[in-house]
């Protein structure tokens, strides 16, 4: 029997584990700190100055180098339907890219989703689009970077949606999730590593941008629950879920009891679910974030700039994720404006400024 095994832990645990395994099986090959597992190279990076482990990288350069474009003869028009051979070649390349985009090539999620939507009956134009995506991945492959975190980690999730922006008119949803350090007072940024990403079209009919954003947020929350369970199985820790969305109306809706204007049944049901999960504490934190820092935005449309997402992965810094007060604190203290205003206002509070009859000087 042959099997691959990927394991991590403290030196003491690894020695005990290997001793048990060796008593029952023969270990043919063993790699430490730099290994290949299911086509992915996982490697500890050593800091040149301190000579200590800095972070872990995961890359698939070997799989990327094996990508081959669909050969398209000259003279064919974009609107021409693919014959059987072209269709087979299209699906073969699509499958190869699917493995890459689901593991490390997060920058290609949106374009892959659009190519996958055409897989049932692709045209020559679709083949050219898929070839372009192939060239982009080969020309500029990405790698994931996992950074050491201090304290009990939390899940920071950013869902996003684009309303009927695709050429065939369905809406698109996407999500990115980071394992991040606990929230710190007076700090808008935090350290974190990308652990999950996805971009796919919304198969349900959406009647507005709000409905699309709501659908994306609830799908993202469900995925967070799944990841939190996996993390708890591995570490024994119950990570908090912190949601960040650029749809501010969803944040305000979660803390009110207003009846939704749209009478679509699924819409009303999802709003009730959102309010229940947010107010009960299952969603530990829910707040608005500006679109430029909502890192899932570039996975919902071609026009969005992905540089902030690239920087977050390469540097391990999530910017502006804690710019607003904790959602739980806003529920507990209705007059939260007094404590929040000095953190975002450039006014000199050394002089008396009054709000609701109280001075802000000592806030």
N, C-alpha and C positions, 0 to 999 in steps of 0.2 A: 504494500500500500504506500502511495506517495501523497504527501500533503504539504501545503505551504502554511506557515504560521507567522503572524505579525503580532508582536507583543511588546509592551512597554511597562515600566515600573521602577521601583527603587532597586539598587544593586543587590540588596539582601533578598528581596522578593524574587528577582530574576534567577539568582543562584539556586534558591530552593525549588523554583519551578522547573529549571533545567534538570536538576537532579532527579525529580520525579519523572520527567519525560524520558530521560536517558535510561531509566530503569525499565522502561517498557518499549521504547522505540529507539531506532538508530537514527541519529541526526547526521545527515549527509553533508550539509553545508550550513554555515552560520555566519551571518553578517551583523555587524554592530555599528550603529550611528550613520551608516551609509548603505542602503539596501534597495533592491528592486522588488516590488510587490505588485502583482497583477498589472504590470506595465507602467507602474508609477515609481519613480525614484524618490525615496524619502531620505533626507540627509540633514544632519545637524551642521549648522554653519558656525565655525569658530571665529570669534572676534580677534582680529590681528593684533590689537593693542593689548587687550587683557588676557588673551590666550584661553578664554573661557567660552563655553557654548553660548551663542547669541540667540539663535532662533532655528526653527525647522523649516525646510523648504520641501515642497512636493511638486515635481515637474514630470512631464511626459514627452520629452524631446524625442525619444525613440519612436513613439507612436506618431508624433507629428511628422517626423521625417518619412514615414511610410505612406502618407497621404498622396493620392494620385488623382489628378483632375479627370473629368469626363472628356474624352476626345470628341470634339465637335467638328465635322467637316465644314468647309466653306460653302456658302451658298444657301444654307438653311436659314429660314426666317424665325424670329423669336416666337411668333404665334403658332408655329408648326408643332403638332403633337409628337411626343416621343414614341418611337416604335419599341418593340419588345426589348431589343438589345440596349437602347438608350435608357429605357426604364430600369432595367436591371443594373446598369452602371450607376444611374442616379441613386438608387436605393442603397447600393453598396457603399458609395462615398458618403451618403447621408448617415448610414449606420456607423461608419468609422468616426465621423465628426461627432455623432451623438455620444459616443464613449468619452471623447475628449471634453465636450462642452458640459457634460454632467459631472466631471471630476475636477478639472483644473482650468479649462478655457472659458471662464465665466464671461469674458468680453464678447463671446460669440453666441450667447444664449438667445438673444432676440432674433438675430438673423437666422439661426438654426430653426427656431420655431416657425418662422415664415416659410423656410424651405420645406420643413416637415409638413406644413399644411398643404403643400402642392404635391406631396408624394404619391397620392392616389392616381393622378393623371397629369404628370409634369409636361411642360412644353420646353422647346429649345431655349426660350428665355429663362425658364426656371433653372435649366442646366447651367447657363452662363452665370446666373446669380449664385448657384451653389459653388461653381468653380472660383468665383470671386471670393467667397467666404473661405474656401480652401487656401487660396493664396494669402489671404490676410492672416490666417492662423499660422501657416508655414513661415511667413515673413516676420511676424511679431508674436511668437508664442508667449503665453503668460505662465507664471508659476505662483502657487499659493505659498504664503509665508505665515507660520504660526509662532507667535511671540509669547514669552513667559509672562504670566499674569500674577498679580499679587492679590490675596484675599479670596473670598468665596466668589466664584465667577457668576455672572448673570447673562441671560440671553438678551441681546439688543437686536430687535427685528425691525426692518424697514420695508413695508409693502408699498406698492404703487400700482397705478392703473392708467391706461390711456384709452379714452372713450372713442371707439370706432375710428381709430387712426390707421388701421391696416387697409391695404388696397382692396381686399374683399369685404371690408366693412365690419368685421368683428372687433370687439374691444380686446385689449391686451393687458394681462396682469403680470406682475413680477414681484419677487421678494429677495432680500438678502438678509442673512442672519449672522451675527457676530457673537462669539463668546468674549465677554468683556469684563474688565475689573469693576468692583462695586462703585456706586456713585459716590463722589467726593464733594464736600461742601465747597462752594465758591469756585468750582471748576466746571467749565462748559464741555471740556474734552475728556476723553478716557482712552485707555489702551484696549485693543481688541483684535481678534483674528477672525477672518471669514471662514465659516464652517458649513454654510449652506447657501445655495443660490438657485433661482429658477425663473424662467420666463415662458409663458404659454398663453395662448388665446383663451378668452373666457367663452366657454361653450354655451352658457346661458345667455339669453337675450337681455341686454342692459339698456334701460331707457334714458339714462343720464350719467354724467360723470360721477355724481355722488354714489349711485348704485354700483358702478364699476369699482370705485375706490372702496366701498364697503365690502363688496364681494372679495376683493384682493386682501383686505385687512383680516377678514374672518378666516380665509384660507390660510393666511400666514400664521394666524394664531393657532389654528389646528396643527400646523406643522411644528410650531414651537412646542406644543404639548408633547408631540411625538419625540422631539429632540431632548426635551427635558427628562422624559422617561429613560432615554438611552444614557444620558449623562448620569442620572441617578443610579442606573445599573452599574455603571463603570466606576463612579467615584463615591457614591453614597450621599452626594450633595443634592439638595433640591434647589435648583437654580431659579431665581426670579425671572419673570418675563417682562421686559420693558419694550413697549411698542412705540415707534416713531413714524408719523405719517405727515405728509405735506397737505393733507385734506383737513384743514382746521375745523370744518363743520362736523366732522366725525368725532373730534375730541370734545367739542361742546355738546354734541348730541348725547354722548355717553354719560354726561353728568346732569342731564335734564330729564324731564318726564313729558316733554311735548309730544303730541301725536304727529307722526310723520305725514307730510303733505301727500306723498304718493301712496296710493292705496294698493300697490302691488303686494300680494301676500308674502312672497319670499323676502321682500324689502323690509316689511314690518317685522317679520320673524327674526331677521338678522340684526336689526336694531335692538330688539328685545334681548337677543343673545349678547350683543356688545355691552349693553347697559348692565346686564347681570354679571358678566365676567369682569368688567371694569370695576364695578362697585363692590363686588364680593371679595376682591383681592386676588382672583386667579390671574388677572393681568395686573401685575404689581405696579406698573407705571404706564401711562398713556399720555403722550404730549405731541404737540405740533413741532415740525421741523421744516425749515425753509427748503424749497425744492432743490436748490443747489447742493444741499447736504443730505438730501434723501437719496441714498446711494443706489436705490433700485430704479431710479428714474431713467437711467441710461439703458435699462434692460426692457423698457416698454416702447421705445421709439428709436428710430434711426438718427433723429436730429439732436438728441441729448448728448451732452459732453460727458465722456466716461472718466475724465482725468481724476476727479475727486475719489471715485471708487478705486482706481489704480493706486492713488497715493495712500488710501486707507489700508490696502493690502500690503503695499511695499513698506510702509512706515509703521503700521500697527497702531495708528492714531485715528480715532473717530472724533471728528470735529463737530462741535455744536450739538451733540446728542443730549446734553444736559443743560441746555440754555434756559429751559423753563423749570419752574418748581415742580416737585413731584406731584403727580395726580392725586395720590392719597392725601397729601397735605392740603390740597385745595378742597377736598371733600370735608376734611376735618375742621378747617378754619375758613369760614366764608369770607372773612375780611382779610384774605391773604394778600391783597394789594399792598398793604402797609409794609409787609416784610419783603415782598418781591420787588417793589419799585426801586429801592436803593441799589439793587444788584444789576439793574439794566439802565438806570438813568445816570447821565453824566453830571447832574446837578451837584453842587457843593452843599452837602447836608450838615456842614458845620454850623450853619445858621438855621434858625428855627423854620421848619416848613411843616404845616399841619395837614393831616389827612384824617377825616372822620373824628376830628376833635383831638387827635393825638399827634405829638411831634414825631418826625422821622429821624431826628438827629441820632438816636441810639439804636436805630434798626440795624 
